[in-house]
Amino acid sequence: MDKRLEELGKINSISPRTGSDGVFKSTKTIFNQPEFIEWSEKAKYILNRLQPNPLIEEIIQIIDGLNGWKDERDYARIRSKIQLIIDNPDEFLPIEVTTHVSTETSLSKGTDIQTAFEEYQLIKQIGQGGNGRVFSAKDSDGNDVAIKFVERDISKRKYKRLKNEINFCEKNMHKNIIQIIDHGIARFRGKDYVFYVMPLFPVTLEKKIKSGIEPDVAILIFIGIIQGLKFAHDKGIIHRDIKPENILFAGDSDDPVICDFGIAHFSEDELLTAVETKAGEKLANFQYAAPEQKVKGGATSVTARADVYAAGLILNEMFTGDIPQAGGYKTIAEVEPEYAFLDKLFNKLYQQNPDDRLFPADKILNELYALIENSEIEKKKAELEKAIIPDNGDMDFNLNVVRYYYRDNGIVFELDKAFPVEWFSLLVHLDSYTYVMGYEPKRIHGADNEQSLVMPIKGNVDKQLLKQIIETVNEWINQTNINYRNFLKKTAEKKRREEIEARAKEVEEAKKTQEINALLAEL
C-alpha cells in the first residue's frame, strides 16, 4: 500500500475516549487526544497533496470542526471517508509520471516522449488550436497514436478542465467516446507541457462532410453521435462544444468518436477538480452553439440540451453541406427528397428554446427509428398501391402442326413449339369432339421431345382413313388451343385476385404498424 494511504489508515488505531473532567466528562471525545492531533496534522498535509476532490475537502472540514460535542459521530464519518480513499487509490493519488526533460528538444518530428510505462515517438503535427497541439505518434510496439500537448502555464481554470477531461476519458469506455490511454508531463525548450495519449483517428467529420456522405451513412453517424452523447449525459456530463472537428473516425470506419471534453461540464461523480464556470465565459464554437450559449452570462445555465442542438445542426449539414442559420437554411428534403422525414427530427432539435427540444438522447433515437420505420412503411404502401398486377389471361397461345409423317406404327404430328403439360392434359381429356372409331384423343401420346404428338395406327389403313385421322387430330389441337387459353385466363384471374387481396392486407398491416409507432413515439 502507498505510504500516504498507510498514514491515513492510522485513524483506525485511534478511538474516542470518555472525558475525565469538565463538560465532556461523560462524552466520548477525540479532538484533544495527542495521538489524534499528531495524526490530523499529517493527514491534512497528505490530503492537501492528493488529487483535488470534494470528498477530501469534506474530510478536512470535519477534522477542523471537531470540538468534543459530536466527536464520536464525526469520527465514524472520518473513518468511512478515509476508507473510501484507501479503497480507491487511483481516484485520489496524484498522477505519477516520468517527466521527459529536455531543454534543447522541441516538439517536432522524431521527438521521443516518455511516460512511466511507455515511450512514444512523434511523427508530425496534425492539429493546433487555442487548447493545445496534437501530434501523430507511434508507441514502442509501433501502434499509431495521437498525443495532445497543452502548456502547463495555462490558467488554473483551463488546467482543472484538462484534469477532469483526462480523468473522464481514462475511466469511461464507450465506442463513441474518445479513450485516453496514457498521460504525462514533459519539458521542451524551457516550457512545461501536460500531454495525453489517444488512439489515432485520422479523419474528422468535417473532412467527411466536405467529401460528401451517403445518406444512409449520415444516419449511422448521427446515431453514433447521439449514442455517445447519451453515455455522457447519463453520467451528468455536458460536452458543450459538439462540432464536426470534434467527431473523429478511424480510417474508413463510419463509427464516430466524440473527442475534446476540455470545456465539458462534469457531474460530481465524474469531477476530479471543481471548476467554476464564469457567466461571460465562451464555451463553444459559435457556429454550433445553442442560442442559450450565445447569450451573455448564459454559460452557467447551459444544459445537455445544447449538445443535442449542435447534433441537430450536424445532421442537417451532413446532407446539405451547410450549417443551418436562423435566417434560412436548406432542408434535407431539398437535397435528398427520399430522406425528407429527417427534417421532422431536425426541427425538433433546432428549437431555440432548450425546453422545447427533443430530449433526452433516448427520445431522439426512438424518434429517429420510428421515422425510419415510418418512411419504409410509406414506401411499401406506395409500391403496393401503385403496383400493376399483370393480366396473363389474354395470352395468344396457339400450337400448329407444321408437318406429319408415319414412323414406328404411328402418325407423328410435329408442332411449331413444345406443348405445356396442362395443354396435353386438356387434349387427351377433351369432352366434345369428332373422331374415327379406335382413334380417340385418349389414344394419342407425346413424343420424347414434347414437340410432337403420335397417334398409333392399328392394322392396315387406307388413304381415306389417314385423311380422317389427320383432320380430326387437327380439330382436337385447335379446340385444345382454345381450352388452354381459357385455362390461362382463369388461372391468371384467380392469381390476380389473390395478389390484390394479399397486397390490400399488407397495406392495412403497414397502416396499423405506422399508427402504433406514432403512438409509441409520443410516449
KAZI-V865808 format. One record per residue. N is the residue number from 1. SS is DSSP state (h for helix, s for strand, l for the rest). PHI is phi as a letter, one per 40 degrees, with the letter a starting at -180 (NA if undefined). OMEGA is omega as a letter, one per 30 degrees, with the letter a starting at -180 (none if undefined). Layout:
# KAZI-V865808
((N;SS;PHI;OMEGA) (N;SS;PHI;OMEGA))
This chain:
# KAZI-V865808
((1;l;NA;l) (2;l;d;a) (3;h;c;l) (4;h;c;l) (5;h;c;l) (6;h;c;a) (7;h;c;l) (8;h;c;a) (9;h;c;l) (10;h;c;l) (11;h;d;a) (12;h;c;l) (13;h;c;l) (14;l;b;a) (15;l;b;l) (16;l;c;l) (17;s;b;l) (18;s;c;a) (19;l;c;a) (20;l;b;l) (21;l;a;l) (22;h;g;a) (23;h;c;a) (24;h;c;a) (25;l;d;a) (26;l;b;a) (27;l;b;l) (28;s;c;a) (29;s;b;l) (30;l;a;a) (31;l;c;a) (32;l;b;l) (33;l;c;a) (34;h;d;a) (35;h;c;l) (36;h;c;l) (37;h;d;l) (38;h;c;a) (39;h;c;a) (40;h;c;l) (41;h;c;l) (42;h;c;a) (43;h;c;a) (44;h;c;l) (45;h;c;a) (46;h;c;a) (47;h;c;a) (48;l;c;a) (49;l;b;l) (50;l;c;l) (51;l;d;l) (52;l;d;a) (53;l;a;l) (54;h;d;a) (55;h;c;a) (56;h;c;l) (57;h;d;a) (58;h;c;l) (59;h;c;a) (60;h;c;l) (61;h;c;l) (62;h;c;l) (63;h;d;a) (64;h;c;a) (65;h;c;l) (66;l;c;a) (67;l;a;l) (68;l;h;a) (69;l;c;a) (70;l;b;a) (71;h;d;a) (72;h;c;l) (73;h;c;a) (74;h;c;l) (75;h;c;l) (76;h;c;l) (77;h;c;l) (78;h;c;a) (79;h;d;a) (80;h;c;a) (81;h;c;l) (82;h;c;a) (83;h;c;l) (84;h;c;l) (85;h;c;a) (86;h;c;a) (87;h;c;a) (88;l;b;a) (89;h;d;a) (90;h;c;a) (91;h;c;a) (92;h;b;a) (93;l;c;a) (94;l;c;a) (95;l;c;l) (96;l;b;a) (97;l;b;l) (98;l;c;a) (99;l;c;l) (100;s;c;a) (101;s;b;l) (102;s;a;a) (103;l;c;a) (104;l;c;a) (105;l;c;l) (106;l;b;l) (107;l;c;a) (108;l;a;a) (109;l;d;l) (110;l;g;a) (111;l;c;l) (112;s;c;l) (113;s;b;a) (114;s;b;l) (115;l;b;a) (116;l;d;a) (117;l;b;a) (118;l;a;l) (119;s;b;a) (120;s;b;l) (121;s;b;a) (122;s;c;l) (123;s;b;l) (124;s;a;l) (125;s;c;a) (126;s;b;l) (127;s;a;l) (128;s;a;l) (129;s;a;a) (130;l;c;a) (131;l;b;l) (132;s;h;l) (133;s;b;a) (134;s;b;l) (135;s;b;l) (136;s;c;a) (137;s;a;l) (138;s;b;l) (139;s;c;a) (140;l;c;l) (141;l;c;l) (142;l;g;l) (143;l;c;l) (144;s;c;l) (145;s;b;l) (146;s;b;a) (147;s;b;l) (148;s;b;l) (149;s;b;l) (150;s;b;l) (151;s;c;a) (152;l;c;a) (153;l;c;l) (154;l;c;a) (155;l;c;l) (156;h;d;a) (157;h;c;l) (158;h;c;a) (159;h;c;l) (160;h;c;l) (161;h;c;l) (162;h;c;l) (163;h;c;l) (164;h;c;l) (165;h;c;l) (166;h;c;a) (167;h;d;a) (168;h;c;a) (169;h;c;l) (170;h;c;a) (171;h;c;a) (172;l;b;a) (173;l;b;l) (174;l;a;a) (175;l;c;a) (176;l;b;l) (177;s;b;a) (178;l;d;l) (179;l;b;l) (180;s;c;a) (181;s;b;l) (182;s;a;l) (183;s;a;a) (184;s;a;l) (185;s;b;a) (186;s;a;a) (187;s;b;l) (188;s;b;l) (189;l;f;l) (190;l;g;a) (191;s;b;l) (192;s;c;l) (193;s;b;l) (194;s;c;l) (195;s;b;l) (196;s;b;a) (197;s;b;a) (198;s;b;l) (199;s;c;a) (200;l;c;l) (201;l;b;a) (202;l;c;a) (203;s;b;l) (204;s;b;l) (205;h;c;l) (206;h;d;l) (207;h;c;l) (208;h;c;a) (209;h;c;l) (210;h;c;a) (211;h;c;a) (212;l;g;a) (213;l;b;l) (214;l;c;a) (215;h;d;a) (216;h;c;l) (217;h;c;l) (218;h;d;l) (219;h;c;l) (220;h;c;l) (221;h;c;l) (222;h;c;l) (223;h;d;l) (224;h;c;l) (225;h;c;a) (226;h;c;l) (227;h;c;l) (228;h;c;l) (229;h;c;l) (230;h;d;l) (231;h;d;a) (232;h;c;a) (233;h;c;l) (234;h;c;l) (235;l;c;l) (236;l;g;a) (237;l;b;l) (238;s;b;a) (239;l;c;l) (240;l;g;l) (241;l;a;l) (242;l;c;l) (243;l;a;a) (244;h;d;l) (245;h;c;a) (246;h;c;l) (247;s;b;a) (248;s;b;l) (249;s;a;l) (250;l;c;l) (251;l;f;a) (252;l;c;a) (253;l;c;l) (254;l;b;l) (255;l;c;a) (256;l;c;l) (257;s;b;a) (258;s;c;a) (259;l;b;l) (260;l;f;l) (261;l;c;a) (262;l;c;l) (263;l;b;a) (264;l;c;l) (265;s;c;a) (266;l;b;l) (267;l;c;a) (268;l;c;a) (269;l;c;a) (270;l;c;a) (271;l;c;l) (272;l;c;l) (273;l;b;l) (274;l;c;l) (275;l;b;l) (276;l;c;l) (277;l;c;l) (278;l;c;a) (279;l;d;a) (280;l;c;a) (281;l;c;l) (282;l;c;a) (283;l;b;a) (284;l;a;l) (285;l;c;a) (286;h;d;a) (287;h;c;a) (288;h;b;a) (289;l;c;l) (290;l;c;a) (291;h;d;a) (292;h;c;l) (293;h;c;a) (294;h;c;a) (295;l;c;l) (296;l;c;a) (297;l;g;a) (298;l;c;a) (299;h;d;a) (300;h;c;a) (301;h;b;a) (302;l;c;l) (303;l;b;l) (304;l;c;l) (305;h;c;l) (306;h;c;l) (307;h;c;a) (308;h;c;l) (309;h;c;l) (310;h;c;l) (311;h;c;l) (312;h;c;l) (313;h;d;a) (314;h;c;l) (315;h;d;l) (316;h;c;a) (317;h;c;l) (318;h;c;l) (319;h;c;a) (320;h;c;a) (321;l;g;a) (322;l;b;l) (323;l;c;a) (324;l;d;l) (325;s;b;a) (326;l;d;a) (327;l;c;a) (328;s;i;a) (329;l;a;l) (330;l;c;l) (331;l;c;l) (332;h;c;a) (333;h;c;a) (334;h;c;a) (335;h;c;a) (336;l;b;a) (337;h;d;a) (338;h;c;a) (339;h;b;a) (340;l;d;a) (341;l;c;a) (342;h;c;l) (343;h;c;l) (344;h;c;l) (345;h;c;l) (346;h;d;a) (347;h;c;a) (348;h;c;l) (349;h;c;a) (350;l;c;a) (351;l;c;a) (352;l;c;l) (353;l;c;a) (354;h;d;a) (355;h;c;a) (356;h;c;a) (357;l;c;l) (358;l;c;a) (359;l;a;g) (360;l;c;a) (361;h;d;l) (362;h;d;a) (363;h;c;l) (364;h;c;a) (365;h;c;l) (366;h;c;l) (367;h;c;a) (368;h;c;a) (369;h;c;l) (370;h;c;l) (371;h;c;l) (372;h;c;l) (373;h;c;a) (374;h;c;l) (375;h;c;l) (376;h;c;l) (377;h;c;l) (378;h;c;l) (379;h;c;a) (380;h;c;l) (381;h;c;a) (382;h;c;l) (383;h;c;a) (384;h;c;a) (385;h;c;a) (386;h;c;a) (387;l;c;l) (388;l;b;l) (389;l;c;a) (390;l;c;l) (391;l;b;a) (392;l;c;a) (393;l;c;a) (394;l;b;l) (395;l;d;a) (396;l;c;a) (397;l;c;a) (398;l;a;l) (399;l;b;a) (400;l;b;l) (401;s;c;l) (402;s;c;l) (403;s;a;l) (404;s;b;a) (405;s;a;a) (406;s;b;l) (407;l;a;l) (408;l;f;l) (409;l;g;l) (410;s;a;l) (411;s;c;a) (412;s;c;l) (413;s;b;a) (414;s;c;a) (415;s;c;a) (416;l;c;l) (417;l;a;a) (418;l;c;l) (419;l;c;l) (420;l;c;l) (421;h;d;a) (422;h;c;l) (423;h;c;a) (424;h;c;l) (425;h;c;l) (426;h;c;a) (427;h;c;a) (428;h;c;l) (429;l;b;l) (430;l;d;a) (431;l;b;l) (432;l;a;a) (433;l;a;l) (434;l;b;a) (435;l;a;l) (436;s;c;a) (437;l;d;l) (438;l;g;a) (439;s;b;a) (440;l;c;l) (441;h;d;a) (442;h;c;a) (443;h;c;a) (444;l;c;l) (445;s;a;a) (446;s;c;l) (447;l;c;a) (448;l;c;a) (449;l;c;l) (450;l;f;l) (451;l;b;l) (452;s;a;l) (453;s;b;a) (454;s;b;l) (455;s;b;a) (456;s;c;l) (457;l;b;a) (458;l;b;l) (459;l;g;a) (460;l;c;l) (461;l;b;l) (462;l;b;a) (463;h;c;a) (464;h;c;a) (465;h;c;l) (466;h;c;a) (467;h;c;a) (468;h;c;l) (469;h;c;a) (470;h;c;a) (471;h;c;a) (472;h;c;l) (473;h;c;l) (474;h;c;l) (475;h;c;l) (476;h;c;a) (477;h;c;l) (478;h;c;a) (479;h;c;l) (480;h;c;l) (481;h;d;l) (482;h;c;a) (483;h;c;a) (484;h;c;l) (485;h;c;l) (486;h;c;l) (487;h;c;l) (488;h;c;a) (489;h;c;a) (490;h;c;l) (491;h;c;a) (492;h;c;l) (493;h;c;l) (494;h;c;l) (495;h;c;l) (496;h;c;l) (497;h;c;a) (498;h;c;a) (499;h;c;l) (500;h;c;l) (501;h;c;a) (502;h;c;a) (503;h;c;l) (504;h;c;l) (505;h;c;l) (506;h;c;l) (507;h;c;l) (508;h;c;l) (509;h;c;l) (510;h;c;l) (511;h;c;l) (512;h;c;l) (513;h;d;a) (514;h;c;a) (515;h;c;a) (516;h;c;l) (517;h;c;l) (518;h;c;l) (519;h;c;a) (520;h;c;a) (521;h;c;a) (522;l;c;a) (523;l;c;none))
